[in-house]
């Protein structure tokens, strides 16, 4: 459903009642997150949304959790507006997942220089991490396995060149040892450079 608010901002409401600022096509905004599973988010979970875009995941996660941190390098202005428009409950951080360096990130029609942080640093900012959603266009391979200690659930898009890589075998080995997981390659993960979406649950059931 399309409409405009008092400030003449074009708005879009999804079928589940989330209201977004309608972005131009060149922004590559995402309003639905059908590829991610998150109906098992617990009220006390600390949720990290890395690569939050305009808030499709984190706003919905905040319906279940009281502790949601969203990290976004490009669309943070719209993300903050959308979080506020939907009742808040999400802390928004400008930045990106990485190793601490400054990088040039392009998304849609924008390119910015962004300071990156490790998963450990972002989790410290959030007060921990129980549920990790990561859609970082290849930066997922910068995750150090030890930074997943204590993470109960992972929903993560996985990439290979030309989008991202090389694949971090140590990360995959850690996930294989400590999580029950599957990599979903349907319905549309035939795009060059996209492996699929990882759904992982820690084996100890924490």
Protein Blocks (a to p, Z undefined) as FASTA:
>chain_A
ZZddfkopacdddfkopacddddfklopafbdfkbccklccfklccddehjlnommmmmm
mmmpccdcdddfklmmmmmmmmmmnogjiacdeddddehpacdddehjbccddddddfkl
mmmmnopafbdcddeehplmmpcfklmgopabdcddddddfkbccddfklmmmmmmmpcc
dddfbfklmbghiabdcddddfklZZ
